[in-house]
Amino acid sequence: MSKTCEVCDQPIKAFEDYKIHQKSVCGPCADKYFASNDNQVLKKSLEPDMKIDSPIKTGNSISSLLFAIGLVIMVLGFIGGLTIKVGVRYDAIWPITLAVWFGAFVSGMIFIGFSEVIKLLHVIAHK
């Protein structure tokens, strides 16, 4: 049993099943609809339902704090990797520097990731 278009009553192929205003329509009817509305409906359907701003704009202080901590860890790790020279031979500086940079990047990204999780949970809780 195949679906039929609610506009032209033609059978809808499986790959042409479109929903416009909760109606099942075929490909040609959908094309006509989008062309007649200057793609405004298509643009709106492609936009996400909720817009998620940066953690600083959401008003969630925990998310903002974790985001800031992640950035500080990465910046200080980069600077620390550049300044590690004490008691180390010159040829051994770069592996240590890269290890410090990698550790700081991973640690900072973990904090930023937790910030994103908290931000998304905040948005879901306030739907």
C-alpha positions in Angstrom: 0.0 0.0 0.0 1.7 3.2 -1.2 1.0 6.7 0.0 -0.7 9.2 -2.2 0.1 12.9 -2.5 -2.5 15.0 -0.6 -2.2 17.7 -3.3 -2.4 15.9 -6.6 -3.5 12.3 -5.5 -0.6 10.7 -7.4 1.3 7.8 -5.7 4.4 8.9 -3.8 7.6 7.0 -4.4 9.5 6.1 -1.3 12.4 8.5 -2.0 10.0 11.4 -2.7 8.0 11.4 0.5 8.0 15.1 1.7 6.1 16.6 4.6 4.8 20.1 4.2 2.6 21.5 7.0 2.0 17.9 8.2 0.8 16.8 4.7 2.5 14.1 2.7 3.3 15.4 -0.8 5.2 14.1 -3.8 8.4 15.6 -5.2 6.9 17.7 -8.0 4.3 19.2 -5.6 7.0 19.9 -3.1 9.1 21.6 -5.8 6.2 23.8 -6.8 5.6 24.7 -3.2 9.2 25.6 -2.5 9.5 27.6 -5.7 6.3 29.6 -5.1 7.4 30.5 -1.6 10.9 31.6 -2.5 12.4 28.8 -0.4 11.3 30.4 2.9 9.7 27.2 4.0 12.7 25.2 3.1 15.0 27.6 4.9 12.8 27.5 8.0 12.7 23.7 8.0 16.5 23.5 7.8 16.9 25.9 10.8 17.2 24.2 14.1 14.2 24.5 16.5 16.3 25.9 19.3 19.2 28.2 18.9 22.0 27.5 21.3 24.3 30.4 22.1 27.7 30.3 23.6 27.8 29.3 27.3 28.5 32.9 28.2 25.2 34.1 26.7 23.0 31.4 28.1 23.1 32.6 31.7 24.3 29.3 33.0 27.1 30.2 35.3 28.5 26.6 35.8 28.7 26.1 32.0 30.5 29.5 31.6 32.9 28.7 34.4 33.9 25.3 33.0 34.3 26.9 29.5 36.6 29.6 31.0 38.6 27.0 33.0 39.1 25.0 29.8 40.4 28.1 27.9 42.7 29.0 30.8 44.1 25.5 30.9 44.9 25.5 27.2 46.4 29.0 27.2 48.6 28.3 30.3 49.6 24.9 28.9 50.7 26.6 25.7 52.7 29.2 27.6 54.1 26.5 29.9 55.2 24.4 27.0 57.1 27.3 25.6 58.8 28.1 28.8 59.9 24.6 29.8 63.7 24.8 29.6 64.9 24.4 33.1 67.4 21.6 33.4 66.6 20.1 30.0 69.0 19.6 27.1 68.1 21.4 23.9 67.4 18.3 21.9 64.9 17.1 24.6 62.9 20.3 24.8 60.5 19.7 21.9 59.2 16.3 23.0 58.5 17.7 26.5 56.9 20.8 25.0 54.7 18.8 22.7 53.7 16.5 25.6 52.7 19.6 27.7 50.8 21.1 24.8 49.0 17.8 24.2 48.1 17.4 27.8 46.9 21.0 28.1 44.8 20.7 25.0 43.1 17.4 26.1 42.5 18.7 29.6 41.1 22.0 28.3 38.8 20.2 25.8 37.5 18.0 28.5 36.4 21.0 30.5 34.9 22.7 27.4 33.1 19.4 26.6 31.6 19.3 30.1 30.6 22.9 29.6 28.7 22.0 26.3 27.0 19.0 28.0 25.8 21.2 30.9 24.7 23.9 28.4 22.6 21.4 26.4 21.1 19.9 29.5 20.2 23.5 30.6 18.5 24.1 27.2 16.6 20.8 27.5 15.5 21.5 31.0 14.1 24.9 30.0 12.1 23.7 27.0 
